Amino acid sequence: MIFCSEVMNLNIKNAVPYLTFKELEKISFVKHAFSTRLGGVSKNDFKSLNLGFKTNDSMDNVYENYKLFCEATGFNKESMAFINQVHGNSVKVVTDKNFLQMGDFDGSITNIPKITLVTFHADCTPIYLVDPQTKSIGLLHAGWRGTIKNIVKNAIESMKTNFQSKPENILCFIGPSIHRCCFEIKEDILEYFENIDTNDNIVQKKEGKIYADIIKYNEVNLLRCGIKKENINISDLCTKCNSDLFFSHRTQRKEHGIMVSILGIK
């Protein structure tokens, strides 16, 4: 494996690799990580650090993987607020340290210390939101459905309402996910990407195939919410191109493991 990124660091502890954003590491009141597929105990299609509860992997393996991942990153599994992702745009406000299992949401926000927000990924886009002024955070799972439904707008509006955040203060970090080079779409969903009113090159047609840029779509949505362009950090790692490091639904198709993005207030 050759790791090369200008935006993220590859950290390895106890033989468990995980990624962090270089710029997000500088923000002292938060802690974050993005898992890889390496360093766990799962076998075959789930090899090896599968963190997905809804896979056909052994739950004993998944729980052991969480133990290994938490020991490496310094997070407490008991602090993790899990959501049941449905490829929608609903965002949950986490206000109670005691609720660690939530309903059908694809994002969560909080300003409560020692709560760890968690989202699950295997090509879909993770988006970290951090407001240094109000000491509040958000974490989103933005698949193509959640992207066109503008989950980032719901999250930003919720942070404004609940924490009095100002968009111009919010820092955004778009994590490893499938890039336009690998996200081929069919004609049946092309209209969703062509309907966005922007001059940005969201869709590219090449050699009879159609490719869509989910990352750019989310960036456009963030900018329209009032986020400053200079406050948006985008990972340069495509999960499908780097399937030796990441689980990728587009690569494995059927059975595969799941990665997590995690973000918490210290």
Buried (B, 14 or more C-beta within 10 A) or exposed (E): EEBEBEBBEBBEEEEBBBBBBEBBBEBEEBBBBBBBBBBBBBEEBBBBBBBBBEBEBBEEBBBBBBEBBBEBBEBEBEBBBBBEBBBBBBBBBBEEBEEBEBEEBBBBBBBBEEBBBBBBBBBBBBBBBBBBEBBBBBBBBBBBBBBBBBBBBBBBBBBBEBBEBBBEBBBBBBBBBBBBEBBEBEEEBBEBBEEBEEEEEBBEEEEEEBBBBBBBBBBBBBBBBEBBEEBBBBBEBBBBBBBEBBBBBBBBEEEBBBBBBBBBBE
